Amino acid sequence: MPKTPDFDLISDWVQSFLFDRKIRGFKAGTIEYHRKCLMRFLRFCEGENIQYVREITPLILRKFINSMDCLADITIRNTYKSVAAFLHWYEAEVEPPDWRSPTNKVQTPKVTDAPIQPIPIKDAYQVIKKCPNDNLGVRDRAILSVLLDTGIRAAELLALDFEDLNIASGQLLIRHGKGDKTRAVYCGKETRRNLRRWLTVRGLENNPLFTTLDSFERLTYSGLRWLIIRAFERAKVPYKGIHTFRRLFALTLLRQGVDVVTISRLLGHSTTEVVKRYLAQTDDDLHIAHAKASPVDNGF
């Protein structure tokens, strides 16, 4: 293969791609996710001694997909989609006469249809109940209650301000959900009670709803993650990720007879297809449903 010019370096074009996403108004979280995925791809390319975009072939992409076999299916797919977006952008931006994006010949990795299993509801209650009675526990109990009672995303919870909460009705206003959409979610009586206790600690100033206790600055994603990990450890419940409450919220509503369209709207999705993995019923659900509606048992 003839030597490729230095202006074709993958690392340089990755930075240009990320800058393009910023100029086009993509959200900071989306750009950061692209960056993480493309850094993973760059590390792989370095291991394969590949420096230039035009050295990337369908075989290289297939080897990259295979190199991620230790990751979750959804992570593999999303990482590949980020790489594909970068390569398609490069093709459109540079218009190389003798090169086309190799993603045209590589299928996007599939995600298995296995149900996403949340923790049992009794374990979720235990995680919340085991929060201590000090100020830290009051805050953590309020946060965990909101996550379970509303199903909101971690980023949505962290972005909440005091003015977004109507403590009387339990309404929380999500101003910038996924796709920059606004929606309202709702808290029950117990969650409102936990929020009132937290507001007593936090004060009623117009600032972030959930904060640190030392400086009362907005809680970060890292802080939220460790908060949840500690809560699971106290309750001796296996930790299954920061979104486990969101999954449990969706499945609990389904079990209570709430329709899929309503659940989708509460979760902040525009279509029901997006939430189908949240709502895939477990074997226990199917067993209970059959026991209630068995045609033979109900006939005798």
N, C-alpha and C positions, 0 to 999 in steps of 0.2 A: 504493500500500500504506500503510495507517495506520501511524503511528509505533509501533515496538515498545518496550515498557518496558525500562529499563536493566537490570533483573534478568535479561534474556534474552541478555545479552552472551555470545558464544561463548567468549571468553577466560576469563571467570569460571567457566563451566560445565565447561570443560576441566580447570581446577584442581580443581573439585569431583569430577569423574570420576576423576582420578588419586588424590585423597584416598580416594575410595570403594574403589578397587583396593587401596590400602594397608591400609585397615581390614579388608577382606575377606581379607587374608592372601596377596595375590599376591606373588610373588617380586620382589625389587628390580630384577632384570634385565628382567622382563616390564613392570614399571611404567615403567622408563626407556625401553624400546622404544616403549611407547604414547606417552610424552611426545615422543619424537623425531618419530614419525609425525604426531601432532596439531599439533606446532609447524610441520611442513611444510604441513599443511592450513591453519593459521592464517595463515601467510605468504601462501598462495594467496588466502585470503578477503580479506585486507587489500588485495591487488592488485586484487581485484574489487569493492572498496568494500562488502564485506559484513561486518556487525558482529554480527548477531543470529542465533540458531539458527534461528528461524522463517523467515529469508530463504534458508535452504539448500534448494534444490529439486533434483529429479533432473537438470535441465540443468546446475546448478552442479557436481554430483558428476561428471557426464560430462566437463565441462570440466576438472575437477581431475585426473581419470584421464588425460586427453589431455595435460595439462601435464607429466606425469611420463614422457613417451615416451622420454626419454634414459636412464631407469633400467632396471635389470634387471627382467624379468617378475615374478620372485618378490618383489622389493622393491615394485613397484607393487601387486601383489595384497595383500601383508601390510599396506602402508600403508592401502589402502582398507578392509581388514578392521578395522583399528584405528579408523578414522573411523566405520565402520558400527557397531562396538561402542559407541562413544561416543554416537552418535545414538539407537540403540536404548535405551541406558541413560537418556538424557535423556527420551525419550518415556515410559518406565516411571516415572521419578522425578518428573517434572513433571505428567504426564497432561494435556497441553494439549488442550482440547476441540475445537480447530479445526486441529490439526496432527498429522500422522503422519510417521514417519521416511521420507524420500525414498529410502532404500536399498531399500525394498520394490519400487521400480520400476527399479532399476539393477542389472544383473548384475555379480557379482564378476569382475574381470579374470581371464582364464585364464593359466595358465603353460604355455609350450610344452613339449612332451615331448622336446625335444632332449637327448641325453645330456650330463651334466655331465662335461667332459673334465678328468681330473687330469693332472698332469705325468707324463712317462714315468718308469718306475721307475729307470732309469739316472740321470736328472736328480736324482731324490730322493736317491739314494746320493751323488751328487756334492755336493749341498748339505750333507750331513752330513760327508762326508770333508774338505771344505774348511774346516771349523772349525779355528781355530788351536790350538796346543798349550798356550796359557797358560790361566789359571784361567777366563777368560771363555769361551774355546773349549770347555773341559771342560764347563762348565755348558750352553752352547748345544748341544753334541753330545748331551748326555743328554736335553735337552728335545726336540730334533728326533727323536731315536730313539724316545722314548716316544710322540710324536704319530704317527709312522709305524707303530709296532709295535702300537699299541692302538686307534687311530682315535678316541680320546676328543676331546671338544669342548675348545675353548680355555678356557672357564670352568671345566670340570671339572679340567683340568690345573692351573690357577692355584689351585684350592681344595684341592689335595692337601697333606696334612701328612705328616711323617716317619712317623708311626705307621700311615699308610695303605699303606705299602710293606712287602711281605715280600720282602726281597732274595734269600732262598734259593730261593723258588718263582717269583719274578717276578710275583707277584700285586699288583695295585693295587686298592684299594677305593675306588670312587666313592660317596661317602656321600650326595651331593645332586645326582643327575643331573637331567635334564629331567623335570618333573613331580614333583620331590623324591624320585625313586626311587633305591634303592641297588643297585649291581651290582658285580661283579668283572671286571676285565680282566687281561690277562697279557702279560708281556714275555719275549722270547727271550733267549738267552745273550748276544748282543752288546749288547743294550740294558741288560741287568743289569750287564755289564762297564762300560758307560759311566756307569751310575748309581753304581756303586761308586767310580769315579774322582771323580764329583761329590761324593759324600758325604765323601770325603777332604778336599776343599776346604771344603765347607760345615760339616763337623762333624756330630756325632750327637745334638745337642740336639733336644728335642721341639718343633719349630717348623715353619713352612711348608717343604715339600719343595723348592720352587724359589723362590729369593730373588735380590735384588740382591747385588752383590759388595761394595759399600761399607758398607751398614748391615745386610745380611742380613735385610731386611724382605721380606714377600711380594711377588713379582713382580706387576706390574699388567698389565692387558690391553694398554695402550699400550706398555709395556716389551716384552711378548711380541711384539707386532706389529712393532716396530722390530727386534727380535732376528731375526725370520724374514726381514724385508726385507733386512737386512744379509747374512744367510746366503745368500740367493738372489743378491745382487749379487756376493758373493765367488765364487760358483760360475758366474757368468755365465748363470744360468737365469732365464727370464722369470717374474716374480712373479705368481701367480694367486690370491692371497688366503690368509688365515690357515687356512682349512679344507681346503686342497688335499691335505694329508696324510691327512685323514679320508676324503676321496673315494678316494684312491689305496689306502688300507687296505681299504676295502670292495670295490673292484673287483679287487684282488689276491687277496683271499680267494675271491671268486667264480671267478676264473680257475684257482685251485688246487683247485676242486671242493667248497668249503665250501657247505653249503646255505643258502638265503636266511633261514630261520628263525634259524639260529645267528648269521649276520651281523647280523640285526636286533637280537638280544639283546646282542651285543657292542657294537653302536653305541648301545644304550640306547633302542631304539624298541619299542613294544608291539605293533606290527603290521608286516607286511612291506610294506604299501602305502607307508609313509612313506619307505622307502629305495629305492624303485624308480628314482628319478632317479640315485641314486648308482650303481646296478647296471646301468643301461642300457648294453648292450655297444656298443663302438665298431665301426666298419667293419673295423678290423684284427682285432678279436676274432672277428667273423663270418667273415672270410677265413681265419683260422687254423683255426677250428672246421670249416669246410667242407673245407679241405685235408686234415685228419685223417680226416674221415668221408665223403668223397666216395663215393657209391654206385658210380659208374662206375669210378673209379680203384681202389677196393678190390676190384673184381670181376675185374680183369685183371692 
